[in-house]
Amino acid sequence: MLRQLEIENIAVIEKASVSLHEGFHVFTGETGAGKSILIDAINAVLGGRIRKDLVRTGAAKATVQALFDELDPQVVQSAAQLGYPCDPGENSLLFMREFSPDGKSSCRINGRLATAAILRQLAGKLIDIHGQHDNQALLKAENHVHFIDAFGSLGEEAARFQESFARMNELKNRLNRLQMDEAEKERRIDLLTYQLGEIDEAQLTPGEDETLTAQRRMIQNYSRILQQVNEAAQALDGSDDFDGAVGLSETAAQALSSAGSFDEALQKLGEQVQGICYELQEANSQLRDYLSDFEFDDSALEEIEYRLDLIYKLKRKYGSTIEEILQFAQDCRRQLAELTNVQEETQRLERELEQANHLALRQAQELTQHRREAAHRFASQVSRELAFLDMPSAQLQVSFTFCSLSRRGDYEVEFLVSANVGEPPKPLAKIASGGEISRIMLAMKNVLADTDLVPTMIFDEVDTGVSGRAAQKIGYKLRETAHNKQVICVTHLPQVASQADCHYLIEKSVHSQRTYTQVHEIEGEARVREIARMTAGDKLTPVALENAREMLAQAVPAAKQTKEKG
């Protein structure tokens, strides 16, 4: 679960440290206090996209850290496979993300460098964040099948079908290319023949451009190389006016050899110098050979320039590297083989396509059957949840409409809802208000919670558009969900906040012309005052305070009873 959250220089939050526990948590505060910024910070540390304005004005960088502990063994294994094993004796992961106003960011897991993609991959096993965009996604019918697949644990089966469907489409495309009209086929053959001939004529070899570039650089610096090699050779060989390094080292070696007859240490030193002398002689010989073989040929430079220009033109047409050009040529040969052996290749592809069609269709039919079975159970459970959430007449149905085979299967799946008794079921977008959509999504999330192994669920204003008894029911449901998972909710409703096990207040203040936001856990009288503020506004009358105490008193025994049943 999410145990600790550290935030620094995120928008109006200069510094905040939040310790989290088991059960149901709520974050409350006045509008504009920074509740949404808290969710933005969590999204950032989980590898989400970062807005440039998220960094606090004037700060060089922003940092978010999130500590997860009591990890599921599968999460520990996944982290280890990605190169981030938990420390010995620890069962925790520390996510850290640091980013600056220019958009640059760095990520770490347990102190080791990571990428945002790795953060997202592991975060998907740790946290499920539900926000307003999820409600909008629920209105799109193409997303409904994913709920059924998640509920029925059909993800792997759906992936196998999609793989078969992709293979079937690939074969169709290849077959269509072969069955083009004769004129188009001839034009295609001419183009492929020309492209292949142009590449083959060049007789490219991998790495040739790098070798030629090095040779051109050497020839272009011929005079400089020759001058410096001559200087080196002269320094080793000497001249009529001075002794070179070879001669001087010989003299030194002879002198030390003579002195060595009197001192053994000098004898060994003389042998070392003699060895150096031999190496200098060998280097001098190699330099002389280099100079005797070193020639400048204007025509060689012209040939290199011509060759590099040819390679450059081929790169512009067929690939950014010689390897890509050669691969393009290989593809041309394959396509030519298909076009010039149309009948034989067509028959082969038709056989493969028939087998692929049969497999994909069989898998789609089996997947649809399993989806129907899961949909029936899913609709029944969601309808029961909706009844609890003050939508007693609402009934969810899952519609299956036959369609041509697509990557989603052979039937389109759509959720239909009958909100009132006697009304026919209709698509969600046509009948549901914002508050109803929030409750429908919460009902689905709660049904999916038993099949979802993610230990922490975050709800960002799931109670939007809801009030009164329905809000109280949402609070009950979130608390019930928190019996098996850690639940974190940003809310503006006292009915929801009063049901929480842990209550955090987000407050905004202004000091020295700067805005600051603090996050701290509240309890006792402070919590009573916050519930009263959410109910009655800034005027905390005795009646409002008494109502707040009553709401908390009614919630606490219910919360204890829920835990005792578990």
C-alpha positions as CSV (number, residue, x, y, z in Angstrom):
1,M,0.0,0.0,0.0
2,L,1.0,3.7,-0.3
3,R,2.6,4.4,3.1
4,Q,4.3,7.8,2.7
5,L,4.1,10.7,0.2
6,E,6.7,13.5,0.1
7,I,6.0,16.5,-2.1
8,E,8.3,19.5,-2.7
9,N,7.8,22.5,-4.9
10,I,4.6,21.3,-6.6
11,A,2.5,24.3,-7.6
12,V,1.3,26.0,-4.3
13,I,2.7,23.1,-2.2
14,E,6.2,24.1,-1.1
15,K,6.7,21.1,1.1
16,A,4.4,18.4,2.4
17,S,4.8,15.0,4.0
18,V,1.8,12.7,4.3
19,S,1.8,9.5,6.2
20,L,-0.9,7.0,5.1
21,H,-2.4,4.0,6.8
22,E,-4.8,1.1,6.1
23,G,-8.5,1.8,5.5
24,F,-10.4,4.7,4.1
25,H,-8.7,8.1,3.7
26,V,-10.2,11.4,2.7
27,F,-8.6,14.7,1.6
28,T,-10.7,17.8,2.0
29,G,-10.3,21.5,1.8
30,E,-11.7,24.7,0.4
31,T,-12.0,25.1,-3.4
32,G,-8.6,26.1,-4.8
33,A,-6.7,24.8,-1.7
34,G,-4.8,22.3,-3.8
35,K,-6.7,19.0,-3.7
36,S,-6.2,18.4,-7.4
37,I,-2.5,19.3,-7.1
38,L,-2.2,16.4,-4.7
39,I,-3.5,14.0,-7.4
40,D,-1.2,15.6,-10.0
41,A,1.8,14.9,-7.7
42,I,0.8,11.3,-7.3
43,N,0.3,10.9,-11.1
44,A,3.8,12.4,-11.6
45,V,5.6,10.0,-9.3
46,L,3.7,7.1,-10.9
47,G,5.3,8.0,-14.3
48,G,2.4,10.2,-15.7
49,R,2.8,13.1,-18.0
50,I,4.1,16.3,-16.3
51,R,2.9,19.8,-17.0
52,K,5.6,22.5,-17.1
53,D,3.5,24.7,-14.8
54,L,3.5,22.0,-12.1
55,V,6.8,23.2,-10.7
56,R,6.4,25.9,-8.1
57,T,7.1,29.4,-9.4
58,G,10.7,30.4,-8.7
59,A,11.8,26.8,-7.8
60,A,14.6,25.1,-9.8
61,K,13.0,21.7,-9.5
62,A,10.2,19.8,-8.0
63,T,10.4,16.4,-6.3
64,V,7.8,13.7,-5.4
65,Q,8.5,10.5,-3.5
66,A,6.1,7.7,-2.8
67,L,6.9,4.7,-0.5
68,F,5.0,1.5,-1.0
69,D,5.2,-1.4,1.5
70,E,3.5,-4.7,2.3
71,L,4.0,-5.6,-1.3
72,D,2.4,-8.6,-3.0
73,P,5.0,-11.3,-3.9
74,Q,4.2,-10.8,-7.6
75,V,5.0,-7.1,-7.4
76,V,8.3,-7.9,-5.6
77,Q,9.1,-10.4,-8.4
78,S,8.2,-8.0,-11.2
79,A,10.4,-5.3,-9.6
80,A,13.3,-7.7,-9.3
81,Q,12.9,-8.8,-13.0
82,L,13.0,-5.1,-14.0
83,G,16.3,-4.7,-12.1
84,Y,14.9,-3.1,-8.9
85,P,15.0,-5.8,-6.1
86,C,13.8,-4.9,-2.7
87,D,16.5,-4.4,-0.1
88,P,17.2,-7.5,2.1
89,G,14.7,-7.7,4.9
90,E,12.5,-5.0,3.3
91,N,9.3,-5.4,1.5
92,S,9.0,-1.9,0.0
93,L,9.6,0.2,-3.1
94,L,10.5,3.9,-3.0
95,F,9.5,5.8,-6.1
96,M,11.1,9.2,-6.7
97,R,10.6,11.6,-9.6
98,E,12.4,14.9,-9.9
99,F,11.6,17.4,-12.7
100,S,12.3,21.0,-13.7
101,P,10.3,23.8,-15.5
102,D,12.1,23.0,-18.8
103,G,10.4,19.6,-18.8
104,K,13.5,17.5,-17.9
105,S,12.9,14.8,-15.3
106,S,14.7,11.9,-13.6
107,C,13.2,8.8,-12.0
108,R,14.5,6.4,-9.3
109,I,13.2,3.3,-7.7
110,N,14.9,2.3,-4.4
111,G,17.7,4.8,-5.3
112,R,18.4,3.3,-8.7
113,L,17.8,5.2,-12.0
114,A,14.6,4.3,-13.8
115,T,12.4,5.6,-16.6
116,A,8.9,7.0,-16.5
117,A,7.8,3.9,-18.5
118,I,9.1,1.6,-15.7
119,L,7.4,3.7,-13.1
120,R,4.1,3.3,-15.0
121,Q,4.6,-0.4,-15.4
122,L,5.1,-1.1,-11.7
123,A,2.6,1.6,-10.6
124,G,-0.1,-0.3,-12.5
125,K,0.3,-3.1,-10.0
126,L,0.2,-0.8,-7.0
127,I,-2.4,1.9,-7.5
128,D,-5.6,2.4,-9.5
129,I,-6.5,6.1,-9.9
130,H,-10.0,7.0,-10.8
131,G,-10.7,10.6,-11.9
132,Q,-13.3,12.5,-13.9
133,H,-11.8,11.4,-17.2
134,D,-12.8,7.8,-16.2
135,N,-16.4,8.9,-16.0
136,Q,-16.1,10.3,-19.5
137,A,-14.5,7.1,-20.8
138,L,-17.5,5.2,-19.4
139,L,-19.7,7.0,-21.8
140,K,-17.8,5.5,-24.8
141,A,-19.2,2.1,-25.8
142,E,-15.9,0.9,-27.2
143,N,-14.4,0.9,-23.7
144,H,-17.1,-1.3,-22.1
145,V,-15.6,-4.6,-23.3
146,H,-12.5,-3.9,-21.2
147,F,-14.6,-3.9,-18.0
148,I,-16.0,-7.3,-18.9
149,D,-12.6,-8.7,-19.7
150,A,-11.2,-7.4,-16.4
151,F,-14.1,-8.8,-14.4
152,G,-14.0,-12.2,-16.2
153,S,-10.1,-12.4,-16.1
154,L,-10.2,-12.6,-19.9
155,G,-7.2,-10.4,-20.6
156,E,-5.0,-13.2,-21.8
157,E,-7.7,-14.8,-23.9
158,A,-8.5,-11.5,-25.5
159,A,-4.8,-10.9,-26.2
160,R,-4.5,-14.3,-28.0
161,F,-7.4,-13.5,-30.2
162,Q,-6.0,-10.1,-31.1
163,E,-2.7,-11.7,-32.0
164,S,-4.6,-14.1,-34.4
165,F,-6.7,-11.3,-35.8
166,A,-3.5,-9.3,-36.5
167,R,-2.0,-12.3,-38.3
168,M,-5.1,-12.7,-40.3
169,N,-5.0,-9.1,-41.5
170,E,-1.4,-9.3,-42.4
171,L,-2.1,-12.3,-44.6
172,K,-5.1,-10.4,-46.2
173,N,-2.9,-7.4,-47.0
174,R,-0.2,-9.6,-48.6
175,L,-2.8,-11.5,-50.6
176,N,-4.4,-8.2,-51.8
177,R,-1.0,-7.0,-53.0
178,L,-0.7,-10.1,-55.1
179,Q,-4.2,-9.8,-56.6
180,M,-3.8,-6.3,-57.9
181,D,-4.6,-5.7,-61.6
182,E,-2.0,-6.7,-64.2
183,A,-1.0,-3.1,-65.1
184,E,-0.5,-2.2,-61.5
185,K,1.5,-5.4,-61.0
186,E,3.8,-4.5,-63.9
187,R,4.3,-1.0,-62.6
188,R,5.1,-2.5,-59.2
189,I,7.6,-5.0,-60.7
190,D,9.3,-2.2,-62.7
191,L,9.7,0.0,-59.6
192,L,11.0,-2.9,-57.4
193,T,13.4,-4.0,-60.1
194,Y,14.8,-0.5,-60.5
195,Q,15.2,0.0,-56.7
196,L,16.8,-3.4,-56.2
197,G,19.1,-2.8,-59.2
198,E,20.2,0.6,-57.9
199,I,21.1,-0.9,-54.5
200,D,22.7,-4.0,-55.9
201,E,24.8,-2.0,-58.3
202,A,26.3,0.0,-55.5
203,Q,27.6,-3.2,-53.8
204,L,27.3,-1.8,-50.3
205,T,28.9,-3.3,-47.3
206,P,27.9,-2.6,-43.7
207,G,30.1,0.1,-42.1
208,E,31.5,1.2,-45.4
209,D,30.5,4.8,-45.0
210,E,32.3,5.0,-41.7
211,T,35.5,3.6,-43.2
212,L,35.4,5.9,-46.1
213,T,34.8,8.9,-43.9
214,A,37.8,8.0,-41.9
215,Q,39.9,7.6,-45.0
216,R,38.7,11.0,-46.4
217,R,39.6,12.7,-43.1
218,M,43.1,11.2,-43.3
219,I,43.7,12.3,-46.9
220,Q,42.4,15.8,-46.3
221,N,44.9,16.1,-43.5
222,Y,47.8,14.6,-45.5
223,S,50.2,17.5,-45.1
224,R,49.7,17.8,-41.4
225,I,50.1,14.1,-40.8
226,L,53.3,14.0,-42.9
227,Q,54.8,17.0,-41.1
228,Q,54.0,15.5,-37.6
229,V,55.3,12.0,-38.5
230,N,58.5,13.5,-39.8
231,E,58.9,15.5,-36.6
232,A,58.4,12.3,-34.6
233,A,60.9,10.4,-36.7
234,Q,63.5,13.1,-36.4
235,A,63.0,13.3,-32.6
236,L,63.7,9.5,-32.4
237,D,66.5,9.3,-35.0
238,G,68.2,12.7,-34.5
239,S,70.1,14.7,-37.1
240,D,73.6,16.1,-37.7
241,D,72.9,18.9,-35.1
242,F,71.4,16.8,-32.3
243,D,71.0,13.3,-31.0
244,G,67.6,11.7,-31.2
245,A,65.9,9.7,-28.5
246,V,67.2,6.4,-29.9
247,G,70.8,7.5,-29.7
248,L,70.4,9.1,-26.3
249,S,68.8,6.0,-24.9
250,E,71.6,3.9,-26.2
251,T,74.2,6.2,-24.6
252,A,72.2,6.1,-21.3
253,A,72.0,2.3,-21.4
254,Q,75.7,1.9,-22.1
255,A,76.6,4.2,-19.2
256,L,74.4,2.5,-16.8
257,S,75.7,-0.9,-18.0
258,S,79.2,0.2,-17.2
259,A,78.2,1.6,-13.8
260,G,76.3,-1.6,-13.1
261,S,79.5,-3.5,-12.6
262,F,79.9,-1.5,-9.4
263,D,76.2,-1.3,-8.3
264,E,73.7,-4.1,-8.9
265,A,70.8,-1.6,-8.7
266,L,72.3,0.4,-11.6
267,Q,72.7,-2.8,-13.6
268,K,68.9,-3.5,-13.3
269,L,68.2,0.1,-14.2
270,G,70.5,-0.2,-17.2
271,E,68.6,-3.2,-18.4
272,Q,65.3,-1.3,-18.2
273,V,66.7,1.6,-20.2
274,Q,68.1,-0.9,-22.8
275,G,64.6,-2.3,-23.1
276,I,63.2,1.2,-23.7
277,C,66.0,1.7,-26.3
278,Y,64.8,-1.4,-28.2
279,E,61.2,-0.2,-28.2
280,L,62.3,3.2,-29.4
281,Q,64.3,1.6,-32.2
282,E,61.2,-0.5,-33.2
283,A,59.0,2.6,-33.2
284,N,61.5,4.5,-35.3
285,S,61.6,1.6,-37.8
286,Q,57.8,1.6,-38.0
287,L,57.7,5.3,-38.6
288,R,60.2,5.0,-41.4
289,D,58.2,2.3,-43.0
290,Y,55.0,4.4,-42.6
291,L,56.8,7.4,-44.3
292,S,58.0,5.2,-47.2
293,D,54.5,3.9,-47.8
294,F,52.6,7.1,-47.2
295,E,51.4,8.6,-50.5
296,F,48.9,11.2,-51.4
297,D,46.6,10.3,-54.4
298,D,44.2,13.0,-55.6
299,S,42.2,10.3,-57.5
300,A,41.7,8.3,-54.3
301,L,40.0,11.3,-52.7
302,E,37.8,11.8,-55.7
303,E,36.8,8.1,-55.6
304,I,36.0,8.4,-51.9
305,E,33.9,11.5,-52.4
306,Y,32.0,9.9,-55.2
307,R,31.4,6.8,-53.2
308,L,30.1,8.8,-50.1
309,D,27.9,10.9,-52.4
310,L,26.4,7.7,-53.8
311,I,25.8,6.3,-50.3
312,Y,24.2,9.6,-49.2
313,K,21.8,9.5,-52.2
314,L,20.8,5.9,-51.4
315,K,20.2,6.8,-47.8
316,R,17.8,9.6,-48.8
317,K,15.8,7.0,-50.7
318,Y,16.0,3.7,-48.9
319,G,17.1,4.1,-45.3
320,S,19.2,6.2,-42.8
321,T,21.9,3.5,-42.6
322,I,23.6,1.0,-44.9
323,E,22.0,-1.8,-42.9
324,E,18.5,-0.3,-43.5
325,I,19.3,0.1,-47.2
326,L,20.3,-3.6,-47.4
327,Q,17.1,-4.6,-45.5
328,F,15.1,-2.5,-48.0
329,A,16.7,-4.5,-50.8
330,Q,15.8,-7.8,-49.1
331,D,12.2,-6.6,-48.9
332,C,12.3,-5.8,-52.6
333,R,13.5,-9.3,-53.4
334,R,10.7,-10.8,-51.3
335,Q,8.0,-8.7,-52.9
336,L,9.4,-9.4,-56.4
337,A,9.4,-13.1,-55.6
338,E,5.7,-12.8,-54.6
339,L,4.8,-10.9,-57.7
340,T,6.7,-13.0,-60.2
341,N,5.4,-16.3,-58.6
342,V,1.9,-15.0,-58.1
343,Q,-0.1,-18.2,-58.7
344,E,2.0,-20.3,-56.4
345,E,2.3,-17.6,-53.7
346,T,-1.4,-16.8,-53.9
347,Q,-2.3,-20.4,-53.3
348,R,0.0,-20.6,-50.4
349,L,-1.3,-17.4,-48.8
350,E,-4.9,-18.4,-49.4
351,R,-4.3,-21.7,-47.5
352,E,-2.7,-19.8,-44.6
353,L,-5.4,-17.2,-44.6
354,E,-8.1,-19.8,-44.5
355,Q,-6.4,-21.4,-41.4
356,A,-5.9,-18.0,-39.8
357,N,-9.6,-17.0,-40.4
358,H,-10.8,-20.3,-38.9
359,L,-8.6,-19.8,-35.8
360,A,-9.5,-16.1,-35.3
361,L,-13.2,-16.8,-35.8
362,R,-13.1,-19.8,-33.3
363,Q,-11.2,-17.8,-30.8
364,A,-13.7,-14.8,-31.2
365,Q,-16.7,-17.1,-30.7
366,E,-15.2,-18.7,-27.6
367,L,-14.2,-15.2,-26.2
368,T,-17.7,-13.9,-26.8
369,Q,-19.2,-16.9,-25.0
370,H,-17.0,-16.3,-22.0
371,R,-17.8,-12.6,-22.2
372,R,-21.5,-13.3,-22.1
373,E,-21.1,-15.5,-19.0
374,A,-19.0,-12.8,-17.3
375,A,-21.4,-10.0,-18.4
376,H,-24.4,-11.7,-16.8
377,R,-22.6,-11.9,-13.4
378,F,-21.1,-8.4,-13.8
379,A,-24.5,-6.8,-14.6
380,S,-26.2,-8.6,-11.7
381,Q,-23.5,-7.5,-9.2
382,V,-23.4,-3.9,-10.5
383,S,-27.2,-3.6,-10.3
384,R,-27.0,-4.6,-6.6
385,E,-24.3,-2.1,-6.0
386,L,-26.4,0.6,-7.7
387,A,-29.4,-0.2,-5.5
388,F,-27.2,0.4,-2.4
389,L,-26.0,3.7,-3.9
390,D,-29.5,5.1,-3.9
391,M,-30.4,4.0,-7.4
392,P,-32.8,1.2,-6.4
393,S,-34.6,1.0,-9.8
394,A,-31.5,1.1,-11.9
395,Q,-30.6,-2.0,-13.8
396,L,-27.5,-2.6,-15.8
397,Q,-27.7,-4.7,-18.9
398,V,-24.8,-5.7,-21.3
399,S,-25.8,-5.6,-24.9
400,F,-24.1,-7.9,-27.5
401,T,-24.5,-6.8,-31.1
402,F,-23.1,-9.0,-33.9
403,C,-20.6,-7.2,-36.1
404,S,-17.9,-8.0,-38.6
405,L,-14.8,-9.4,-37.0
406,S,-12.6,-6.7,-35.5
407,R,-9.8,-6.6,-33.0
408,R,-12.4,-6.5,-30.2
409,G,-14.1,-9.7,-31.4
410,D,-17.2,-10.7,-33.4
411,Y,-19.7,-8.8,-31.1
412,E,-19.8,-5.2,-30.0
413,V,-20.3,-4.9,-26.2
414,E,-22.2,-1.9,-24.7
415,F,-23.6,-1.1,-21.3
416,L,-27.3,-0.2,-21.2
417,V,-29.1,1.2,-18.1
418,S,-32.7,1.4,-17.2
419,A,-32.8,4.1,-14.5
420,N,-36.5,3.8,-13.6
421,V,-39.0,1.0,-13.4
422,G,-40.8,0.4,-16.7
423,E,-38.2,2.3,-18.8
424,P,-36.4,0.4,-21.6
425,P,-32.6,0.2,-21.2
426,K,-30.7,2.9,-23.0
427,P,-27.0,3.8,-23.6
428,L,-25.3,5.6,-20.7
429,A,-24.7,8.7,-22.6
430,K,-28.4,9.2,-23.2
431,I,-29.8,8.7,-19.8
432,A,-27.2,9.3,-17.1
433,S,-26.5,12.5,-15.3
434,G,-23.1,13.4,-13.9
435,G,-24.0,12.1,-10.4
436,E,-25.5,8.9,-11.8
437,I,-22.3,8.3,-13.9
438,S,-20.2,8.7,-10.7
439,R,-22.2,6.2,-8.9
440,I,-22.3,3.7,-11.8
441,M,-18.5,4.0,-12.1
442,L,-18.1,3.5,-8.3
443,A,-20.4,0.5,-8.5
444,M,-18.3,-1.0,-11.3
445,K,-15.0,-0.3,-9.5
446,N,-16.3,-1.9,-6.4
447,V,-17.4,-5.1,-8.3
448,L,-14.0,-5.2,-10.0
449,A,-12.1,-4.7,-6.7
450,D,-12.4,-8.4,-5.8
451,T,-10.8,-9.4,-9.1
452,D,-8.2,-6.6,-9.1
453,L,-5.0,-7.3,-7.1
454,V,-4.0,-3.6,-6.9
455,P,-3.9,-2.8,-3.2
456,T,-4.6,1.0,-3.4
457,M,-7.5,2.8,-5.0
458,I,-7.6,6.6,-5.4
459,F,-10.8,8.4,-6.2
460,D,-10.6,12.0,-7.3
461,E,-14.0,13.6,-6.5
462,V,-16.0,10.5,-7.3
463,D,-18.9,12.2,-5.6
464,T,-19.3,15.0,-8.2
465,G,-22.9,15.8,-8.9
466,V,-24.1,13.8,-5.8
467,S,-25.6,15.1,-2.5
468,G,-27.8,14.0,0.4
469,R,-28.5,10.3,1.0
470,A,-26.7,9.3,-2.2
471,A,-23.6,10.9,-1.0
472,Q,-23.9,9.1,2.3
473,K,-24.2,5.8,0.5
474,I,-21.1,6.6,-1.6
475,G,-19.3,7.1,1.7
476,Y,-20.5,3.7,3.0
477,K,-19.4,2.0,-0.2
478,L,-16.0,3.6,-0.2
479,R,-15.5,2.5,3.4
480,E,-16.7,-1.0,2.6
481,T,-14.2,-1.2,-0.3
482,A,-11.5,-0.1,2.1
483,H,-12.1,-3.3,4.1
484,N,-9.9,-5.1,1.6
485,K,-7.9,-2.3,0.1
486,Q,-6.4,1.0,0.9
487,V,-8.8,3.7,-0.4
488,I,-7.9,7.4,-0.8
489,C,-10.6,9.9,-1.8
490,V,-10.5,13.6,-2.6
491,T,-14.0,14.8,-1.7
492,H,-16.1,18.0,-1.1
493,L,-19.0,16.2,0.7
494,P,-19.2,15.9,4.5
495,Q,-21.3,12.7,4.1
496,V,-18.3,11.0,2.5
497,A,-15.6,12.6,4.7
498,S,-17.4,11.6,7.9
499,Q,-17.1,7.9,6.9
500,A,-13.3,7.9,6.7
501,D,-10.8,6.2,9.0
502,C,-8.2,8.9,8.3
503,H,-9.0,12.6,7.5
504,Y,-6.5,15.0,5.9
505,L,-7.0,18.7,5.6
506,I,-5.5,20.7,2.7
507,E,-5.2,24.3,3.7
508,K,-4.0,27.3,1.7
509,S,-2.4,30.4,3.2
510,V,-0.6,33.6,2.0
511,H,2.7,34.8,3.6
512,S,5.0,37.5,2.2
513,Q,3.0,37.7,-1.1
514,R,3.4,33.9,-1.7
515,T,0.8,31.2,-1.5
516,Y,1.5,28.1,0.5
517,T,-0.5,24.9,0.9
518,Q,-0.2,22.5,3.8
519,V,-1.5,19.0,4.2
520,H,-2.0,17.5,7.7
521,E,-4.0,14.8,9.3
522,I,-6.8,16.0,11.6
523,E,-8.9,14.3,14.3
524,G,-11.0,15.2,17.3
525,E,-12.3,18.7,17.4
526,A,-10.3,19.8,14.3
527,R,-12.1,17.2,12.3
528,V,-15.5,18.2,13.7
529,R,-14.8,21.8,12.6
530,E,-13.8,20.7,9.1
531,I,-17.0,18.5,8.7
532,A,-19.0,21.5,9.9
533,R,-17.3,23.8,7.4
534,M,-18.1,21.4,4.6
535,T,-21.7,21.4,5.7
536,A,-22.4,25.1,6.6
537,G,-19.5,27.1,5.1
538,D,-17.3,29.4,7.1
539,K,-19.9,30.3,9.7
540,L,-19.4,27.5,12.2
541,T,-22.6,27.8,14.3
542,P,-23.2,25.6,17.3
543,V,-25.9,23.8,15.3
544,A,-23.4,23.1,12.5
545,L,-20.8,21.8,14.9
546,E,-23.4,19.6,16.7
547,N,-24.5,18.2,13.3
548,A,-20.8,17.4,12.4
549,R,-20.4,15.5,15.7
550,E,-23.5,13.5,15.1
551,M,-22.4,12.6,11.5
552,L,-19.0,11.4,12.9
553,A,-20.7,9.5,15.8
554,Q,-23.0,7.7,13.4
555,A,-20.1,6.8,11.1
556,V,-17.6,5.5,13.7
557,P,-19.8,2.6,15.0
558,A,-20.7,1.6,11.5
559,A,-17.0,1.6,10.5
560,K,-16.2,-0.6,13.4
561,Q,-19.0,-3.0,12.6
562,T,-17.8,-3.3,9.0
563,K,-14.3,-4.3,10.2
564,E,-15.6,-6.7,12.8
565,K,-17.6,-8.5,10.1
566,G,-14.5,-8.9,8.1
